């Protein structure tokens, strides 16, 4: 039964649409040292869906601004080129991420809000821990749960069994996915990232964010996201067991942290998780 389910899941990856050429053009422009906010705003403005997403992101709780903006140029300045790049990488997933996931019992926008929170915390942790590519941590945090988009229908089919395993035995959701479907959302998310030709560092960061010591080339990036999950969801008022926030046993060792460091990080996270916009 499980191999058949895995085959069905993998078939959905083959049907993923590629990143649009208009997006790859903006990605190339962002990597151009001579580019400007005006140029990037102009290209974004040519795509209605992308424009809406950039403005929505600039007004999100995680960005921490109280004054709302409706200008593409202001939105680009707020978010910054590196985070715009993250949104472009995530574009194929953003639409579904802002919708409902019935299998995981997530309402409209809840996965997206969670992902933005993990992205912001991951970037902050990366800077705090002197990781060389903090924007890479932001992108990985933003996309760490994209595998749930494809697994949602399979979770919905067996939701009662999922809920029982989590409630009665306290298994984290990714382990229950593996038991009942044959593949977990992190591994599947890594496959999706590979399908979209993401850099290897992002593929591994997404794939191993629950098991960072399994990464072959860079264990620090998935460990940062693993810790960000724990710190962010400690402050989260969303009571949903379908978000895994278990800290891997090797995460503290990989990041060279002790218990005192963990206490300090936990106390500091309040200033990173922004208050709602009034």
LINCORUR-V38430 format. One line per field, one symbol per residue. phi: phi as a letter, one per 20 degrees, with the letter a starting at -180 (. if undefined). psi: psi as a letter, one per 20 degrees, with the letter a starting at -180 (. if undefined). burial: + if it has 24 or more other ideal C-beta (glycine too) atoms within 12 Angstrom, else -. A space follows every 10 residues. Layout:
phi = ???
psi = ???
burial = ???
This chain:
phi = .fgfffgfff ffffefffff ffffffgfff fegefcgfff ffffffdfff gfffffffdf gffneeefcc effffffffn fffgffffge gfdfgffeee cffeldfgnf ffffffffff fffffgffem ffcfffffff ffdfdffffe egfffffdgf fgfffffedl ffgfffgffe dobdffffff fffffelffg ffgffffdfe cgfefedbef fffffgffgf ffffeeeeec feeecfefge ffffelddff fffffffefg eefffffe
psi = gghggggggh hhghjpqrpq hhghghghhh iohjrrhggg hgggiioggh gghggghhjq hhhjphpqqj pggggghggq ghhggghghi ghigghhiaq nhhjlprpih gggghhghgg hgggggghjk phmhhhhggg hhjhjhhhhh ighhghhkgg gghghgghik qqhhhhghgh hiqrhgghhh hghhhjkqqh hhghgghkii mhiiqhhoig ghhghghhgg ggihjpjono ijppkppqhi ghggjlqahg ggggghhihh ihoqqqp.
burial = ----++--++ -++--+--+- --+--++-++ ------+--+ +-+++-+--+ +-++++++++ +++------- -++-++-++- ++++++++++ ++++-+++-- +-++++---+ ++++++++++ ++++++-++- +-++++++++ ++++++++++ ++-++--++- -+--++---- -+++++++++ +-++++++++ +++-++-++- ++++++++++ ++-++--+++ ++++++++++ ++++++---+ ++++++++-- ++-++-+--- ----++--+- -+++----
